[in-house]
Amino acid sequence: MDSGVTGSTSDVFLESAYFNPVSIRKSSKRHTLKTDASFRFERGVDPMGVRFAGQRAALLILELAGGHIEGKTSIFCQEPVRRKEVELDYDRIRRFIGKDIDSATIDTILEYLGYDFLRKDPDAEGVTVSALVAVPSYMVDVYRECDVVEEILRIYGYNNVELPSNVRMSVNTMPKPDPETVRNGLSDFLAANGFVEIMNNSLTRSDYYSKLKTFPEEACVRILNPLSSDLNVMRQTLIPGGLEVIAYNINRQMTSLKTF
């Protein structure tokens, strides 16, 4: 398929589409292919802006390259896009924000953001106490009341919410777990899952620490009358002994090891 554009191109077919974010994310991850398009579509775009985007692209081509538009716009949609609806409780909104914002201000902010009021429930004085709103199609990540509260607070201004002079909180105190009990529990769990505990001699060879900075040789506790040069210092870490066990088993064709 010859889909490239060259200096002699005279006819261009434009497609403006909306792709499912979940499908795009899975495909991009499966093929390890990250593009500008996948980055945008996997985070969601305005499904109702597809037609406007196509028409805008056509106008830009006419302005920059000249030409004319042939034919008409064809729209293919498997199912109509419905805007999300969210129930709002104004008292709960104020508790979330932490400030007594009047209902008129909340209504103004929502209208400014493009929310449509499907229903308003006023009190005896005509002040809105709850409402049902339709979320703008470009807000693809707004599903719940708390998401709408975040949008209201973003416009109202975080700096306009005063911090209280006193902060009340409950502190739950729990007794510290016994370290020995925790170690025994972990050992039992690992042993029950097929692991074998490594139990090495507390004496080891000083050569293991000759070039280490984390465990310098100068910090080793030396034995005055060692039985051999391989057991002449007290160990500082369990790593050399564990590696000895692994090497011993691998040298004897025991490669399937599960140790702790």
MIDOSE-1310 file (N, C-alpha, C; in nm, 2 decimals, decimal comma, always signed):
residues 260
mdsg	+0,08/-0,12/+0,00/+0,00/+0,00/+0,00/+0,09/+0,12/+0,00; +0,07/+0,21/-0,10/+0,15/+0,33/-0,11/+0,08/+0,45/-0,03; +0,12/+0,46/+0,09/+0,05/+0,56/+0,18/+0,14/+0,68/+0,21; +0,25/+0,69/+0,14/+0,34/+0,81/+0,17/+0,30/+0,93/+0,10
vtgs	+0,35/+1,05/+0,14/+0,33/+1,18/+0,08/+0,46/+1,23/+0,02; +0,46/+1,26/-0,10/+0,57/+1,32/-0,17/+0,54/+1,45/-0,23; +0,64/+1,51/-0,30/+0,62/+1,64/-0,36/+0,51/+1,64/-0,47; +0,49/+1,52/-0,53/+0,39/+1,51/-0,64/+0,25/+1,47/-0,59
tsdv	+0,23/+1,45/-0,46/+0,10/+1,41/-0,41/+0,00/+1,51/-0,43; -0,12/+1,47/-0,48/-0,23/+1,56/-0,51/-0,35/+1,53/-0,44; -0,37/+1,40/-0,40/-0,49/+1,36/-0,33/-0,45/+1,30/-0,19; -0,52/+1,35/-0,09/-0,49/+1,31/+0,05/-0,63/+1,26/+0,11
fles	-0,62/+1,14/+0,17/-0,74/+1,09/+0,24/-0,71/+1,11/+0,39; -0,80/+1,18/+0,46/-0,79/+1,21/+0,60/-0,88/+1,12/+0,68; -0,82/+1,06/+0,79/-0,90/+0,98/+0,89/-0,87/+1,04/+1,03; -0,98/+1,06/+1,10/-0,97/+1,10/+1,24/-1,05/+1,00/+1,32
ayfn	-0,98/+0,94/+1,41/-1,04/+0,82/+1,48/-1,02/+0,83/+1,63; -1,10/+0,75/+1,70/-1,08/+0,73/+1,84/-1,05/+0,59/+1,87; -0,95/+0,56/+1,94/-0,91/+0,42/+1,97/-0,93/+0,39/+2,12; -0,96/+0,26/+2,15/-0,98/+0,22/+2,28/-0,85/+0,23/+2,36
pvsi	-0,85/+0,30/+2,47/-0,72/+0,32/+2,55/-0,66/+0,18/+2,60; -0,75/+0,09/+2,64/-0,70/-0,04/+2,70/-0,64/-0,12/+2,58; -0,70/-0,12/+2,47/-0,65/-0,20/+2,35/-0,51/-0,14/+2,31; -0,51/-0,01/+2,30/-0,38/+0,06/+2,26/-0,27/+0,03/+2,36
rkss	-0,30/+0,04/+2,49/-0,20/+0,01/+2,59/-0,14/-0,13/+2,58; -0,24/-0,23/+2,57/-0,20/-0,37/+2,56/-0,11/-0,39/+2,43; -0,16/-0,34/+2,32/-0,08/-0,36/+2,19/+0,06/-0,30/+2,20; +0,06/-0,17/+2,25/+0,19/-0,11/+2,26/+0,29/-0,18/+2,35
krht	+0,24/-0,24/+2,46/+0,32/-0,31/+2,55/+0,36/-0,45/+2,49; +0,27/-0,51/+2,42/+0,30/-0,64/+2,36/+0,41/-0,63/+2,26; +0,40/-0,53/+2,17/+0,50/-0,51/+2,07/+0,62/-0,42/+2,11; +0,62/-0,38/+2,24/+0,73/-0,29/+2,28/+0,75/-0,17/+2,19
lktd	+0,64/-0,11/+2,15/+0,64/+0,00/+2,05/+0,57/+0,12/+2,12; +0,65/+0,22/+2,15/+0,60/+0,34/+2,21/+0,61/+0,46/+2,10; +0,49/+0,52/+2,07/+0,49/+0,63/+1,98/+0,41/+0,74/+2,04; +0,42/+0,86/+1,97/+0,34/+0,97/+2,02/+0,19/+0,94/+2,02
asfr	+0,15/+0,87/+1,92/+0,01/+0,83/+1,91/-0,04/+0,74/+2,03; +0,05/+0,64/+2,05/+0,01/+0,54/+2,16/+0,02/+0,61/+2,30; +0,11/+0,70/+2,31/+0,12/+0,78/+2,44/+0,00/+0,86/+2,47; -0,06/+0,92/+2,36/-0,18/+1,00/+2,38/-0,31/+0,91/+2,39
ferg	-0,32/+0,81/+2,30/-0,45/+0,74/+2,30/-0,46/+0,65/+2,42; -0,35/+0,59/+2,47/-0,36/+0,50/+2,59/-0,40/+0,58/+2,72; -0,39/+0,71/+2,71/-0,43/+0,79/+2,83/-0,57/+0,85/+2,81; -0,63/+0,83/+2,69/-0,76/+0,87/+2,67/-0,77/+1,01/+2,60
vdpm	-0,85/+1,02/+2,50/-0,87/+1,15/+2,43/-1,02/+1,17/+2,42; -1,06/+1,29/+2,38/-1,20/+1,32/+2,37/-1,27/+1,25/+2,26; -1,36/+1,16/+2,28/-1,42/+1,08/+2,17/-1,51/+1,17/+2,09; -1,57/+1,28/+2,15/-1,65/+1,37/+2,07/-1,58/+1,47/+2,00
gvrf	-1,45/+1,47/+2,01/-1,37/+1,57/+1,93/-1,31/+1,52/+1,80; -1,35/+1,39/+1,77/-1,29/+1,33/+1,65/-1,33/+1,41/+1,52; -1,46/+1,44/+1,51/-1,50/+1,51/+1,39/-1,44/+1,65/+1,38; -1,43/+1,72/+1,49/-1,37/+1,86/+1,49/-1,22/+1,85/+1,45
agqr	-1,15/+1,74/+1,50/-1,01/+1,73/+1,47/-0,99/+1,70/+1,32; -1,07/+1,62/+1,26/-1,06/+1,60/+1,12/-1,08/+1,72/+1,04; -1,19/+1,80/+1,07/-1,22/+1,92/+1,00/-1,11/+2,02/+1,02; -1,05/+2,03/+1,14/-0,94/+2,12/+1,16/-0,82/+2,09/+1,08
aall	-0,79/+1,96/+1,07/-0,67/+1,92/+0,99/-0,70/+1,95/+0,84; -0,82/+1,93/+0,79/-0,85/+1,97/+0,65/-0,83/+2,12/+0,63; -0,88/+2,20/+0,72/-0,86/+2,34/+0,70/-0,72/+2,39/+0,71; -0,64/+2,32/+0,79/-0,49/+2,36/+0,79/-0,42/+2,32/+0,66
ilel	-0,46/+2,21/+0,60/-0,40/+2,17/+0,48/-0,44/+2,28/+0,37; -0,57/+2,32/+0,37/-0,61/+2,42/+0,27/-0,54/+2,55/+0,29; -0,51/+2,59/+0,42/-0,44/+2,72/+0,44/-0,30/+2,71/+0,40; -0,23/+2,60/+0,43/-0,09/+2,59/+0,41/-0,05/+2,54/+0,27
aggh	-0,13/+2,45/+0,21/-0,09/+2,39/+0,09/-0,19/+2,42/-0,03; -0,30/+2,48/+0,00/-0,40/+2,51/-0,10/-0,48/+2,39/-0,14; -0,56/+2,40/-0,24/-0,64/+2,29/-0,29/-0,79/+2,31/-0,25; -0,86/+2,20/-0,25/-1,00/+2,21/-0,22/-1,05/+2,07/-0,16
iegk	-1,16/+2,07/-0,09/-1,21/+1,95/-0,03/-1,32/+1,89/-0,12; -1,30/+1,76/-0,15/-1,39/+1,69/-0,23/-1,47/+1,59/-0,15; -1,59/+1,57/-0,18/-1,68/+1,47/-0,11/-1,72/+1,53/+0,02; -1,78/+1,44/+0,10/-1,84/+1,48/+0,23/-1,78/+1,40/+0,34
tsif	-1,80/+1,45/+0,46/-1,75/+1,37/+0,58/-1,83/+1,25/+0,61; -1,77/+1,14/+0,63/-1,84/+1,02/+0,66/-1,81/+0,98/+0,80; -1,91/+0,95/+0,88/-1,89/+0,91/+1,02/-1,93/+0,77/+1,05; -1,84/+0,69/+1,10/-1,87/+0,55/+1,14/-1,85/+0,53/+1,29
cqep	-1,95/+0,49/+1,35/-1,95/+0,47/+1,50/-2,03/+0,35/+1,53; -1,96/+0,26/+1,60/-2,03/+0,13/+1,64/-2,14/+0,16/+1,74; -2,12/+0,24/+1,83/-2,22/+0,28/+1,93/-2,21/+0,42/+1,97; -2,32/+0,49/+1,99/-2,30/+0,64/+2,03/-2,23/+0,66/+2,16
vrrk	-2,15/+0,76/+2,17/-2,08/+0,80/+2,29/-2,17/+0,87/+2,38; -2,18/+0,81/+2,50/-2,26/+0,88/+2,61/-2,17/+0,94/+2,71; -2,21/+1,06/+2,75/-2,13/+1,13/+2,86/-2,16/+1,07/+2,99; -2,06/+1,06/+3,07/-2,07/+1,00/+3,21/-2,16/+1,10/+3,30
evel	-2,24/+1,04/+3,38/-2,32/+1,11/+3,48/-2,28/+1,09/+3,62; -2,27/+1,19/+3,70/-2,22/+1,18/+3,84/-2,32/+1,26/+3,93; -2,36/+1,19/+4,04/-2,44/+1,25/+4,14/-2,35/+1,33/+4,24; -2,39/+1,45/+4,27/-2,32/+1,54/+4,36/-2,40/+1,58/+4,48
dydr	-2,33/+1,57/+4,60/-2,39/+1,61/+4,72/-2,30/+1,73/+4,77; -2,36/+1,85/+4,77/-2,28/+1,97/+4,80/-2,23/+1,97/+4,94; -2,30/+1,92/+5,04/-2,24/+1,92/+5,17/-2,12/+1,83/+5,18; -2,12/+1,71/+5,10/-2,01/+1,62/+5,10/-1,89/+1,69/+5,02
irrf	-1,92/+1,77/+4,92/-1,82/+1,84/+4,85/-1,74/+1,93/+4,94; -1,82/+2,00/+5,03/-1,76/+2,10/+5,12/-1,67/+2,02/+5,23; -1,72/+1,91/+5,27/-1,64/+1,83/+5,36/-1,51/+1,78/+5,30; -1,52/+1,74/+5,17/-1,40/+1,69/+5,10/-1,30/+1,81/+5,09
igkd	-1,34/+1,92/+5,05/-1,25/+2,04/+5,03/-1,20/+2,09/+5,16; -1,29/+2,09/+5,27/-1,25/+2,14/+5,39/-1,28/+2,29/+5,41; -1,37/+2,34/+5,33/-1,41/+2,48/+5,34/-1,56/+2,49/+5,29; -1,63/+2,59/+5,35/-1,77/+2,61/+5,32/-1,78/+2,70/+5,20
idsa	-1,78/+2,64/+5,08/-1,80/+2,71/+4,96/-1,94/+2,72/+4,93; -1,99/+2,83/+4,89/-2,14/+2,85/+4,86/-2,17/+2,78/+4,74; -2,30/+2,74/+4,73/-2,35/+2,66/+4,62/-2,34/+2,73/+4,48; -2,36/+2,86/+4,49/-2,35/+2,94/+4,36/-2,21/+2,93/+4,30
tidt	-2,11/+2,94/+4,39/-1,97/+2,93/+4,34/-1,94/+2,79/+4,28; -1,99/+2,69/+4,34/-1,97/+2,55/+4,29/-2,04/+2,54/+4,15; -2,17/+2,59/+4,14/-2,24/+2,59/+4,01/-2,16/+2,66/+3,90; -2,11/+2,78/+3,94/-2,04/+2,86/+3,84/-1,91/+2,79/+3,79
iley	-1,84/+2,72/+3,88/-1,72/+2,65/+3,84/-1,75/+2,53/+3,75; -1,86/+2,46/+3,79/-1,89/+2,34/+3,70/-1,94/+2,39/+3,56; -2,01/+2,50/+3,56/-2,06/+2,55/+3,43/-1,94/+2,60/+3,34; -1,84/+2,66/+3,41/-1,72/+2,71/+3,34/-1,64/+2,59/+3,29
lgyd	-1,64/+2,48/+3,36/-1,56/+2,36/+3,31/-1,64/+2,28/+3,20; -1,76/+2,31/+3,18/-1,84/+2,25/+3,07/-1,93/+2,14/+3,12; -1,96/+2,13/+3,25/-2,05/+2,03/+3,30/-2,19/+2,08/+3,27; -2,28/+1,99/+3,23/-2,42/+2,02/+3,21/-2,50/+1,97/+3,33
flrk	-2,59/+2,05/+3,38/-2,68/+2,01/+3,49/-2,80/+1,94/+3,44; -2,81/+1,81/+3,47/-2,93/+1,73/+3,43/-3,04/+1,75/+3,53; -3,00/+1,78/+3,65/-3,10/+1,80/+3,76/-3,03/+1,88/+3,87; -3,11/+1,97/+3,93/-3,07/+2,04/+4,05/-3,18/+2,02/+4,16
dpda	-3,13/+2,00/+4,28/-3,22/+1,98/+4,39/-3,20/+2,09/+4,49; -3,29/+2,20/+4,49/-3,27/+2,31/+4,58/-3,34/+2,28/+4,72; -3,29/+2,36/+4,82/-3,36/+2,35/+4,95/-3,48/+2,45/+4,95; -3,53/+2,48/+5,07/-3,64/+2,57/+5,08/-3,61/+2,71/+5,04
egvt	-3,48/+2,75/+5,05/-3,44/+2,88/+5,01/-3,39/+2,89/+4,87; -3,40/+2,78/+4,80/-3,36/+2,78/+4,66/-3,22/+2,76/+4,63; -3,14/+2,72/+4,74/-3,00/+2,70/+4,72/-2,98/+2,55/+4,69; -2,89/+2,52/+4,59/-2,87/+2,39/+4,54/-2,80/+2,31/+4,65
vsal	-2,86/+2,19/+4,68/-2,80/+2,10/+4,78/-2,75/+1,97/+4,72; -2,80/+1,93/+4,60/-2,75/+1,82/+4,53/-2,78/+1,84/+4,38; -2,71/+1,76/+4,30/-2,73/+1,78/+4,16/-2,68/+1,65/+4,08; -2,73/+1,64/+3,96/-2,69/+1,53/+3,87/-2,63/+1,60/+3,75
vavp	-2,50/+1,58/+3,72/-2,43/+1,65/+3,62/-2,38/+1,55/+3,51; -2,37/+1,60/+3,39/-2,31/+1,52/+3,28/-2,16/+1,57/+3,26; -2,07/+1,48/+3,27/-1,93/+1,52/+3,26/-1,89/+1,55/+3,12; -1,81/+1,66/+3,10/-1,76/+1,69/+2,96/-1,68/+1,57/+2,91
symv	-1,70/+1,55/+2,78/-1,64/+1,43/+2,71/-1,49/+1,44/+2,71; -1,43/+1,56/+2,73/-1,28/+1,56/+2,72/-1,22/+1,52/+2,86; -1,30/+1,52/+2,96/-1,25/+1,47/+3,09/-1,27/+1,32/+3,10; -1,17/+1,25/+3,04/-1,18/+1,11/+3,03/-1,15/+1,03/+3,16
dvyr	-1,09/+1,10/+3,26/-1,06/+1,04/+3,39/-1,15/+1,08/+3,50; -1,26/+1,14/+3,47/-1,36/+1,18/+3,57/-1,47/+1,07/+3,57; -1,49/+1,00/+3,68/-1,59/+0,90/+3,69/-1,68/+0,91/+3,82; -1,61/+0,97/+3,93/-1,68/+0,97/+4,06/-1,69/+1,11/+4,11
ecdv	-1,77/+1,12/+4,22/-1,79/+1,25/+4,28/-1,66/+1,31/+4,33; -1,57/+1,23/+4,38/-1,44/+1,28/+4,43/-1,35/+1,34/+4,31; -1,37/+1,28/+4,19/-1,30/+1,33/+4,07/-1,35/+1,47/+4,04; -1,49/+1,49/+4,05/-1,54/+1,63/+4,03/-1,50/+1,72/+4,13
veei	-1,49/+1,68/+4,26/-1,44/+1,77/+4,37/-1,30/+1,81/+4,34; -1,22/+1,73/+4,28/-1,08/+1,76/+4,25/-1,08/+1,87/+4,14; -1,17/+1,86/+4,04/-1,17/+1,97/+3,94/-1,22/+2,10/+4,00; -1,32/+2,09/+4,09/-1,37/+2,22/+4,15/-1,26/+2,28/+4,23
lriy	-1,19/+2,20/+4,31/-1,08/+2,26/+4,39/-0,97/+2,32/+4,31; -0,94/+2,25/+4,19/-0,84/+2,30/+4,10/-0,87/+2,44/+4,06; -0,99/+2,47/+4,02/-1,03/+2,60/+3,98/-1,05/+2,70/+4,09; -1,10/+2,65/+4,20/-1,12/+2,74/+4,32/-0,99/+2,79/+4,38
gynn	-0,89/+2,70/+4,37/-0,76/+2,73/+4,42/-0,72/+2,67/+4,55; -0,62/+2,58/+4,55/-0,58/+2,52/+4,68/-0,53/+2,62/+4,78; -0,48/+2,73/+4,73/-0,43/+2,84/+4,82/-0,54/+2,91/+4,89; -0,67/+2,90/+4,84/-0,78/+2,96/+4,90/-0,84/+2,88/+5,01
velp	-0,79/+2,76/+5,04/-0,84/+2,68/+5,15/-0,74/+2,69/+5,26; -0,79/+2,76/+5,37/-0,71/+2,78/+5,49/-0,67/+2,66/+5,56; -0,55/+2,65/+5,61/-0,51/+2,54/+5,69/-0,56/+2,56/+5,84; -0,61/+2,46/+5,90/-0,66/+2,48/+6,04/-0,54/+2,49/+6,13
snvr	-0,56/+2,56/+6,24/-0,46/+2,59/+6,34/-0,43/+2,46/+6,42; -0,53/+2,37/+6,44/-0,51/+2,25/+6,51/-0,55/+2,13/+6,42; -0,46/+2,03/+6,42/-0,49/+1,91/+6,34/-0,52/+1,80/+6,44; -0,63/+1,74/+6,43/-0,67/+1,63/+6,52/-0,65/+1,49/+6,45
msvn	-0,59/+1,40/+6,51/-0,57/+1,27/+6,46/-0,56/+1,17/+6,57; -0,60/+1,04/+6,54/-0,59/+0,94/+6,64/-0,47/+0,85/+6,61; -0,39/+0,82/+6,71/-0,27/+0,74/+6,70/-0,30/+0,60/+6,75; -0,29/+0,51/+6,67/-0,30/+0,37/+6,71/-0,17/+0,31/+6,75
tmpk	-0,16/+0,26/+6,87/-0,03/+0,20/+6,92/-0,05/+0,05/+6,92; +0,05/-0,01/+6,87/+0,05/-0,16/+6,86/+0,19/-0,21/+6,92; +0,18/-0,31/+6,99/+0,31/-0,37/+7,05/+0,40/-0,41/+6,94; +0,53/-0,39/+6,96/+0,63/-0,43/+6,85/+0,64/-0,58/+6,85
pdpe	+0,64/-0,64/+6,73/+0,65/-0,78/+6,72/+0,79/-0,83/+6,77; +0,78/-0,95/+6,83/+0,91/-1,01/+6,88/+0,99/-1,05/+6,76; +1,12/-1,00/+6,75/+1,20/-1,03/+6,63/+1,22/-1,18/+6,61; +1,24/-1,25/+6,73/+1,26/-1,40/+6,72/+1,14/-1,47/+6,66
tvrn	+1,02/-1,42/+6,70/+0,90/-1,48/+6,65/+0,89/-1,46/+6,50; +0,92/-1,34/+6,46/+0,91/-1,31/+6,32/+1,01/-1,39/+6,23; +1,13/-1,41/+6,28/+1,23/-1,49/+6,21/+1,19/-1,63/+6,20; +1,14/-1,69/+6,31/+1,09/-1,82/+6,31/+0,97/-1,84/+6,22
glsd	+0,88/-1,75/+6,22/+0,77/-1,76/+6,12/+0,81/-1,75/+5,98; +0,91/-1,66/+5,95/+0,96/-1,66/+5,81/+1,03/-1,79/+5,77; +1,11/-1,84/+5,87/+1,18/-1,97/+5,84/+1,08/-2,08/+5,81; +0,98/-2,09/+5,89/+0,88/-2,20/+5,88/+0,81/-2,18/+5,74
flaa	+0,78/-2,06/+5,70/+0,71/-2,03/+5,58/+0,80/-2,08/+5,46; +0,93/-2,04/+5,46/+1,02/-2,07/+5,35/+1,04/-2,22/+5,34; +1,06/-2,28/+5,46/+1,08/-2,43/+5,46/+0,96/-2,50/+5,41; +0,84/-2,45/+5,44/+0,71/-2,52/+5,39/+0,70/-2,50/+5,24
ngfv	+0,77/-2,41/+5,18/+0,76/-2,39/+5,04/+0,88/-2,45/+4,97; +0,96/-2,54/+5,03/+1,06/-2,61/+4,96/+1,20/-2,55/+4,97; +1,22/-2,45/+5,05/+1,35/-2,39/+5,07/+1,43/-2,46/+5,18; +1,56/-2,45/+5,17/+1,65/-2,52/+5,27/+1,73/-2,41/+5,34
eimn	+1,74/-2,41/+5,47/+1,81/-2,31/+5,54/+1,96/-2,34/+5,54; +2,04/-2,24/+5,51/+2,18/-2,25/+5,51/+2,23/-2,22/+5,66; +2,31/-2,31/+5,71/+2,37/-2,30/+5,84/+2,52/-2,32/+5,83; +2,59/-2,21/+5,83/+2,74/-2,22/+5,81/+2,81/-2,19/+5,94
nslt	+2,94/-2,22/+5,94/+3,03/-2,19/+6,05/+3,04/-2,04/+6,06; +3,05/-1,99/+6,18/+3,07/-1,85/+6,21/+3,21/-1,80/+6,18; +3,30/-1,90/+6,15/+3,44/-1,86/+6,12/+3,46/-1,87/+5,97; +3,54/-1,79/+5,91/+3,56/-1,79/+5,77/+3,70/-1,74/+5,74
rsdy	+3,73/-1,73/+5,61/+3,87/-1,69/+5,57/+3,88/-1,54/+5,55; +3,99/-1,48/+5,59/+4,01/-1,34/+5,58/+4,02/-1,29/+5,43; +4,06/-1,38/+5,34/+4,08/-1,34/+5,20/+3,95/-1,28/+5,14; +3,83/-1,33/+5,19/+3,71/-1,28/+5,14/+3,69/-1,13/+5,16
yskl	+3,76/-1,07/+5,26/+3,74/-0,93/+5,29/+3,86/-0,84/+5,25; +3,95/-0,90/+5,18/+4,07/-0,83/+5,14/+4,05/-0,71/+5,05; +3,95/-0,72/+4,96/+3,92/-0,62/+4,86/+3,78/-0,55/+4,88; +3,72/-0,58/+4,99/+3,59/-0,53/+5,01/+3,59/-0,39/+5,09
ktfp	+3,51/-0,30/+5,04/+3,50/-0,17/+5,11/+3,38/-0,17/+5,21; +3,28/-0,24/+5,18/+3,16/-0,25/+5,27/+3,20/-0,32/+5,40; +3,28/-0,43/+5,38/+3,32/-0,50/+5,50/+3,47/-0,51/+5,49; +3,54/-0,41/+5,54/+3,69/-0,40/+5,53/+3,76/-0,51/+5,61
eeac	+3,87/-0,55/+5,56/+3,95/-0,66/+5,63/+3,99/-0,61/+5,77; +4,02/-0,48/+5,79/+4,06/-0,43/+5,91/+3,96/-0,45/+6,03; +3,83/-0,46/+5,99/+3,73/-0,48/+6,09/+3,71/-0,62/+6,13; +3,78/-0,71/+6,07/+3,76/-0,85/+6,10/+3,82/-0,88/+6,24
vril	+3,75/-0,97/+6,31/+3,80/-1,02/+6,44/+3,88/-1,15/+6,42; +4,01/-1,14/+6,44/+4,10/-1,26/+6,40/+4,11/-1,36/+6,52; +4,12/-1,48/+6,48/+4,14/-1,59/+6,58/+4,29/-1,60/+6,61; +4,33/-1,61/+6,74/+4,47/-1,62/+6,77/+4,53/-1,75/+6,73
npls	+4,47/-1,86/+6,74/+4,52/-1,99/+6,70/+4,42/-2,06/+6,61; +4,41/-2,01/+6,49/+4,31/-2,07/+6,40/+4,35/-2,22/+6,36; +4,24/-2,30/+6,34/+4,27/-2,44/+6,30/+4,32/-2,44/+6,15; +4,29/-2,34/+6,07/+4,34/-2,34/+5,93/+4,32/-2,19/+5,88
sdln	+4,39/-2,17/+5,77/+4,38/-2,03/+5,71/+4,24/-2,00/+5,66; +4,16/-2,11/+5,64/+4,02/-2,09/+5,59/+3,93/-2,05/+5,70; +3,97/-2,06/+5,82/+3,89/-2,03/+5,94/+3,96/-1,94/+6,04; +4,01/-1,83/+5,99/+4,10/-1,75/+6,07/+4,04/-1,62/+6,12
vmrq	+3,91/-1,59/+6,08/+3,84/-1,47/+6,12/+3,70/-1,50/+6,15; +3,63/-1,41/+6,23/+3,49/-1,42/+6,25/+3,42/-1,35/+6,13; +3,31/-1,41/+6,08/+3,25/-1,36/+5,96/+3,18/-1,22/+5,99; +3,18/-1,13/+5,90/+3,11/-1,01/+5,91/+2,97/-1,01/+5,84
tlip	+2,96/-1,10/+5,74/+2,84/-1,11/+5,66/+2,81/-1,25/+5,62; +2,69/-1,29/+5,59/+2,65/-1,42/+5,55/+2,67/-1,45/+5,41; +2,71/-1,35/+5,33/+2,72/-1,36/+5,18/+2,83/-1,46/+5,14; +2,95/-1,45/+5,19/+3,05/-1,55/+5,15/+3,01/-1,70/+5,18
ggle	+2,96/-1,72/+5,29/+2,92/-1,86/+5,33/+2,81/-1,91/+5,24; +2,71/-1,82/+5,21/+2,60/-1,86/+5,12/+2,65/-1,89/+4,98; +2,75/-1,81/+4,93/+2,81/-1,84/+4,80/+2,89/-1,97/+4,80; +2,95/-2,00/+4,91/+3,02/-2,13/+4,92/+2,93/-2,24/+4,90
viay	+2,81/-2,23/+4,97/+2,71/-2,34/+4,96/+2,66/-2,35/+4,81; +2,64/-2,24/+4,75/+2,59/-2,25/+4,61/+2,69/-2,31/+4,52; +2,82/-2,26/+4,53/+2,93/-2,32/+4,45/+2,95/-2,46/+4,47; +2,94/-2,51/+4,60/+2,96/-2,65/+4,63/+2,85/-2,73/+4,56
ninr	+2,73/-2,69/+4,56/+2,62/-2,76/+4,50/+2,63/-2,76/+4,35; +2,66/-2,65/+4,29/+2,67/-2,64/+4,14/+2,78/-2,73/+4,09; +2,90/-2,73/+4,16/+3,01/-2,82/+4,12/+2,97/-2,96/+4,12; +2,86/-3,00/+4,19/+2,82/-3,14/+4,20/+2,68/-3,16/+4,12
qmts	+2,66/-3,07/+4,02/+2,55/-3,08/+3,93/+2,42/-3,06/+4,00; +2,42/-2,99/+4,11/+2,29/-2,96/+4,18/+2,26/-2,81/+4,15; +2,19/-2,79/+4,04/+2,16/-2,65/+3,99/+2,03/-2,60/+4,04; +1,94/-2,69/+4,08/+1,80/-2,65/+4,12/+1,81/-2,62/+4,27
lktf	+1,84/-2,50/+4,31/+1,86/-2,46/+4,45/+1,76/-2,37/+4,50; +1,71/-2,39/+4,62/+1,62/-2,30/+4,69/+1,66/-2,29/+4,83; +1,74/-2,18/+4,86/+1,80/-2,17/+4,99/+1,76/-2,03/+5,05; +1,78/-2,03/+5,18/+1,76/-1,90/+5,25/+1,85/-1,90/+5,38
